[in-house]
Amino acid sequence: MSLTGWLREYLYFPLGGNRKGKFRTVLNRMIVFFFTGLWHGASWTFVLWGLYHGLLSVFETLFPGRNRLPGWLQHLLTLFLVCCGFVLFRSSSMAQAGSMFTAMFTGIRMTKEMQASACALMDRRFLCALAAAILFSFPLEKRIRTWMADRKNGGEQRYENLMRCGSVIVLILCMLTAAGSSYRPFIYFRF
């Protein structure tokens, strides 16, 4: 059972889910997200990360006007908000999270050593991965499927084969990268 399934079945539904009015739905969601953060670690950064995502969920429910934005802008806004949440998730303390947010939103003063370090990370493999991540972070799958399905003689089957081959290639590249990288501790080692 996944964490989401467990929280839904054993916490959200017993609390009443969304069947007891809007206020209880909001309260139930905040409780579930609080425990989601707490499950990831007994630190204020994890708890605030959970509550932050709870607030995003509640905001989306209470103010559905966001759906009036163009799709690409909704996508960028979601990515931005999730990335801000990851600052809380990956910070070891609230002070570190605060300094990271300060650097993110007030400008970064990069020293020559920091610039050299950043440039050293940007090799061909990193730039290719960045370009692919940017390209495939947009909803291209539907357009590719439609384009290939419009072609006669098994376009849908060719699409499926292309997706399978692409997935295997990405899996192999990830395995090679993970095998060649240095030791990285398990993400939940602090729990």
N, C-alpha and C positions, 0 to 999 in steps of 0.2 A: 504494500500500500504506500502511496506517495504521501509526502507531508501535507500537500494540499487536500488530498482525499481524507486524511485523518482529521485535519482541522475542520473540514466541512462536516464530516459525519459525526464526530465526537465533541465538537465545540460549537460550531455555527448553528447547526440544526437544533441541538438541544437548547441553545439559548433562544430559539424562536425563529432564527433565520430572518427572512424578510416578510414574515406573515403577521407581525404584530405592530404594524404602522411604521412610518418613516423614522421617527426618533429611535425606536428600538432597533431598526435595521442599521442605522448609523452607529448606534452604541455597540451592537453585535459585531459589526465589521471592525470597529476600533479595538474591541477586545481580542478578536481573532488576530489582527495584525500586531497587537501588543505581544501576544504569545508567540507569534511567528518570529518576531525580533528576539524575544527571550530564548526561544529554542535555539537560535543560532549562536547565542553566547550570553553569559551573565555579565554584560557590560552595558553602560549607558548608551554607547554608540549603536549597539545592536537594537536596543529597545527603541531608541529614537528612529533608527532606520525602519523598524516595523511600523511605528506610529506615523512616520512620514508617508509610507506607502498606504497606510490606512486613510490618511487625510486626502491623498490623491484619489483614492477609490471613492471616498465620500463626496469629494468635490465633483467628480465626474457624474455621480448619481444626482446630486442636488442641482447642478448647473450644467444641463446637457447642451448649452449653447456652443460649447467647444466643437460640436459636430458641424457647425455652420462654417468652420474654417476649411480652406482647401485641404484635400487629403495629404499633400506633401508637407503642408505646414503642421497639420496634426501629427504627422510622423516625426518631424524634426522636434516639435515640442515634447513629445513623449520621450524621445531619445535624450533630450536635454535634461528632463526631470529625472529620468532613471539614472543618468550619469551623476547628477547631483546626489542622488540617494546612495550611490556606491561610494561616495566620499565618506559618508557616515559608516558604511559597512566595512570599509577597509582601514579606517583610522583606528589607531590603538588607543586613543584617548580623545576626549572632547576638545582639548587644547590643540591637538594635531588636526582634527577636523576643522576647527576654527581657522587655523593658519592656512589650511588648504583652500577653504572657501575664500579667505581674504586674498590669497594669491590668484585664485580663479577670477575674481570679480573686480580686483583693483589693479590688475596689471602685474606682470612678472618682471622683476629686474634680474636678467640673466647675466651672470658673470661669464668671463671667457671660458672658464673650466666647465660651466654648465652647458654652454653652447657647443663646446667640443664633445662633451658626453652625449648630447642630443644628436649631433651629427654622426657620431660613431654608431649609434643605434639604427640610423636610417640607411641600412644597406639595401641591396636589390631585393632580397627576400622580404624585408619589412615593407618596402614601398609597394611591391606587388600585392602583398597581403592587405595593405591599407587601401589600395585601389580596388581590390576585389571586395573588401568589406564595405566601402562606400557604394560601389556599384550594386551589390546585392542586398544592401540595407533598404533599398526601395522595392516596392512591389512589382518586380519584373516577371515573376513566375507566371502570373496570369497572362501577361502580354506574350511571353514566349510560347505558352501553351496554345493560345489563340492563333498565333502566327503559324505554328507547326500544324495545328489541327486544320487550318484552312487549306493546307497543301494536301493534295490527293495522295492516294496509295500509302496508307498507314502512317499518317503524320502523328497521330496520337501515340502509336507504338514507338515511333522514333523519339518522341518526347520522353516517354518513360525510360527508354534505353539511355538517352542522354543524361537524364537525372540520376540513374543508377551509376553510370560511369563517372559522372561528376562527383557523386557521393563517395565512391571508392577512392578516387584520386585525392579528394580532400581528407579522407580518413588516413590514407597512407602518408600524406604530407604532415598531418598532425602527429602521427605516430613517430615519424622521422624527427620532427622538431622536438617532441617530448623526450625522445631517446637521446638526442644530442644536447639537451639543455642541462643546466646544473640542477642540483637538488632543490626541490620546492616542497615546503612542508604542506601537509594536508590542510585544507582551508579551515577545517573545524578543530584544529589542534588546540585552540584556546578554550574550547567548550568544556 
